[in-house]
Amino acid sequence: MRPMGLTVLVLTERDAQDAPHSLAFDAPRLVIGRGEGCEVRLPDPSVSARHATLRQHGGSYLLVDEGSTNGTYLGDVRLSPHAPRILTSGDRVRVGRVWLELRLTVVPQSSSPQDTRELALQLVQRALEAQGEDAGPRVVVASGPDAGKQLPLLQPGVPVVLGRGHGVDLALDEPDASRRHVQITRKADQVWVRDLGSKNGTLLQGRRLPPERDIPWRAGEELRIGQDALFHEHPALAALAELERSADEPIPEEAVIQAPADASDPGLSPPPEGSTQEPLSPEPPPTPAPIAAPPRAVARAVPPRTGWGASDVLVVLLAIGVLSLSLGGLWFVFR
């Protein structure tokens, strides 16, 4: 029998048909934080780069705050830094302003670093789209007969095909394009391109692609099909990098951060038999805790000046000196 692992659900407001954002692990130690390399990466400025850890302890896990700026909460109780607390299946944990639900489950396959990064990108993309920004990954035709056309790369790991034929994902009018010219696949923040044996070939940064081989296509590189120049962009990826570089955002002590509604999902394993876990309240709290969008520069109001400063006194003295010299000059001329 496989040992118990841990499923981590990120609690955000979501549509009823959407599955909750989740990752599953059977590792002995997991890091929760905003920085790259964390097993549970939460792109919110209230989360420290290395916020908390989860440590396997027998058939359960321990939760440890790693000296974070805004603290780690087990329910409503703030944990003391570096003081472990044992978890039970179904516990809700808050790191910064982000709520998680932790479930002890049998994990058939542990999430990969690529899964972690993909989840972080999805969370950032959703936050940006909530602000009215189009943040999804896409291929854009910058110039040529098909200039202005775009193709979203929505599903990671699912290839899309460009060409002049029917049934392709992006139909091209470029006469040198083959019916099925290239295949493009996104995996988290990486994009791969494959020439499908096209008649006139495909150029990447001026070099012809070998047929039927996946080649990495980096951001900013030009992919050329005939006269069509294509690029790919991912606004959420740039925002994720910005979040990683930003300083921790302190949460005011008086702030009340409530968890979103129950994230129960029948597709996830229930708590183990014999668990004494109390059922979670079905009543949704009034205010969800979203993933925040990347910080933007905020103009700060300049308070009005009152009283005389040192610079004011200096200006007045200079003015008096100039006036005195002028009067002295006039007296010398007309005496």
Residue pairs with C-beta under 8 A, 6 or more apart in sequence:
2 26
2 106
2 107
2 108
3 26
3 59
4 59
4 60
4 104
4 105
4 106
4 272
5 24
5 25
5 26
5 104
5 105
5 106
5 107
5 110
6 24
6 25
6 26
6 30
6 54
6 61
6 102
6 103
6 104
6 105
6 107
7 22
7 23
7 24
7 25
7 102
7 103
7 105
7 107
7 268
7 269
8 22
8 23
8 24
8 25
8 30
8 40
8 100
8 101
8 102
9 20
9 21
9 22
9 100
9 101
9 102
9 103
9 263
9 265
9 268
10 20
10 21
10 22
10 42
10 98
10 99
10 100
10 119
10 123
10 291
11 20
11 92
11 98
11 99
11 100
11 101
11 259
11 260
11 263
11 289
12 20
12 21
12 123
12 126
12 260
12 288
12 289
12 290
12 291
13 260
13 261
13 288
13 290
14 20
19 265
19 267
20 263
20 265
21 119
21 122
21 123
22 265
22 268
23 39
23 40
23 111
23 115
23 116
23 119
24 105
24 107
24 109
24 110
24 111
25 39
25 107
25 110
25 111
26 107
26 110
27 39
27 56
27 110
28 55
28 56
29 53
29 54
29 55
29 56
30 39
30 40
30 53
30 54
30 55
31 37
31 38
31 39
31 40
31 50
31 52
31 53
32 38
32 39
32 40
32 42
32 47
32 51
32 52
32 53
32 54
32 95
32 100
33 40
33 41
33 42
33 47
33 48
33 49
33 50
33 51
33 52
33 66
34 41
34 42
34 43
34 44
34 45
34 47
34 48
34 49
34 51
34 243
34 244
35 41
35 49
35 50
35 244
36 117
36 244
37 113
38 50
38 116
39 111
39 116
40 54
40 100
40 116
41 116
41 117
41 119
41 120
42 51
42 95
42 96
42 98
42 120
42 123
42 291
43 120
43 123
43 124
43 127
43 239
43 240
43 243
43 244
43 291
44 96
44 97
44 98
44 243
44 291
44 292
45 96
45 243
45 246
45 247
45 248
45 249
45 292
45 294
45 295
46 69
46 70
46 96
46 97
46 98
46 248
46 249
46 250
46 251
46 292
47 68
47 70
47 95
47 96
47 97
47 98
47 248
48 66
48 67
48 68
48 69
48 70
48 96
48 248
49 244
49 248
50 66
50 68
51 65
51 66
51 68
51 72
51 95
51 96
52 63
52 64
52 65
52 66
52 68
52 72
52 93
52 95
53 63
53 64
53 66
54 61
54 62
54 63
54 64
54 87
54 102
55 61
55 62
55 64
55 84
56 62
57 84
57 86
59 104
60 86
60 87
60 88
60 104
61 86
61 87
61 102
61 104
62 84
62 85
62 86
62 87
63 72
63 74
63 79
63 84
63 85
63 86
63 87
63 93
63 102
64 72
64 79
64 82
64 83
64 84
64 85
65 71
65 72
65 79
65 80
65 81
65 82
65 83
66 81
66 82
67 81
67 82
68 81
68 95
68 96
68 248
69 96
69 248
69 250
70 95
70 96
70 97
70 248
70 250
70 251
71 78
71 79
72 78
72 79
72 93
72 94
72 95
73 79
73 93
73 94
73 95
74 85
74 87
74 91
74 92
74 93
75 91
75 92
79 85
87 93
87 102
87 104
88 104
88 275
88 276
88 277
89 102
89 103
89 104
89 105
89 271
89 272
89 275
89 277
90 101
90 102
90 103
90 271
90 275
90 277
90 280
91 101
91 102
92 99
92 100
92 101
92 102
92 259
92 280
93 99
93 100
93 101
93 102
94 100
94 257
94 259
94 289
96 249
96 251
97 251
97 255
97 257
97 289
97 292
98 289
98 291
99 257
99 259
99 260
99 289
101 263
103 268
103 269
103 271
104 271
104 272
104 275
105 268
105 269
105 272
106 269
114 187
114 188
117 188
117 189
118 156
118 188
120 240
121 188
121 189
121 234
121 236
121 237
121 240
122 236
123 291
124 135
124 236
124 239
124 240
124 243
124 291
124 293
124 294
125 135
125 136
125 235
125 236
126 291
127 290
127 291
127 292
127 293
127 294
128 135
128 235
128 236
128 239
128 293
128 294
129 135
129 136
130 290
130 293
131 293
133 235
134 235
135 235
135 236
135 239
136 152
136 153
136 154
136 234
136 235
136 236
137 152
137 153
137 154
137 186
137 191
137 232
137 233
137 234
137 236
137 237
138 150
138 151
138 152
138 153
138 232
138 233
138 234
139 150
139 151
139 153
139 160
139 162
139 170
139 184
139 230
139 231
139 232
140 149
140 150
140 230
140 231
140 232
140 233
141 147
141 148
141 149
141 150
141 228
141 229
141 230
142 222
142 229
142 230
142 231
143 227
143 228
143 229
144 174
144 225
144 226
144 227
144 228
144 229
145 172
145 173
145 174
145 175
145 226
145 227
145 228
146 172
146 173
146 174
146 228
147 228
149 170
149 172
151 160
151 162
151 169
151 170
151 184
153 160
153 184
153 186
153 191
153 232
156 186
156 187
156 188
157 185
157 186
157 187
158 185
159 183
159 184
159 185
159 194
160 169
160 170
160 183
160 184
160 185
161 168
161 169
161 170
161 180
161 181
161 182
161 183
161 184
161 196
162 168
162 169
162 170
162 172
162 177
162 181
162 182
162 183
162 184
162 225
163 171
163 172
163 177
163 178
163 179
163 180
163 181
163 182
163 196
163 198
164 171
164 172
164 173
164 174
164 177
164 178
164 179
164 181
165 171
165 178
165 179
165 180
168 179
168 180
172 181
172 225
172 228
174 225
174 226
174 227
174 228
175 226
176 200
176 225
176 226
176 227
177 198
177 200
177 225
177 226
177 228
178 196
178 197
178 198
178 199
178 200
180 196
180 198
181 195
181 196
181 198
181 202
181 225
182 193
182 194
182 195
182 196
182 198
182 202
182 209
182 223
182 225
183 193
183 194
183 196
184 191
184 192
184 193
184 194
184 217
184 232
185 191
185 192
185 194
185 214
186 192
189 234
189 237
190 216
191 216
191 217
191 218
191 232
192 214
192 215
192 216
192 217
193 202
193 204
193 209
193 214
193 215
193 217
193 223
194 209
194 212
194 213
194 214
194 215
195 201
195 202
195 209
195 210
195 211
195 212
195 213
196 211
196 212
197 211
197 212
198 211
198 225
200 226
201 208
201 209
202 208
202 209
202 223
202 224
202 225
203 209
203 222
203 223
203 224
204 215
204 217
204 221
204 222
204 223
204 224
205 221
205 222
206 222
206 224
209 215
217 223
217 232
219 231
219 232
219 233
219 234
219 237
220 231
221 231
222 229
222 230
222 231
223 229
223 230
223 231
223 232
224 230
239 293
239 294
240 294
242 294
242 295
243 294
243 295
246 294
246 295
249 292
249 295
251 257
256 287
257 287
257 289
258 285
258 286
258 287
258 288
258 289
259 285
259 288
259 289
260 284
260 285
260 288
260 289
261 284
261 285
261 288
262 280
262 281
262 282
262 284
264 280
271 277
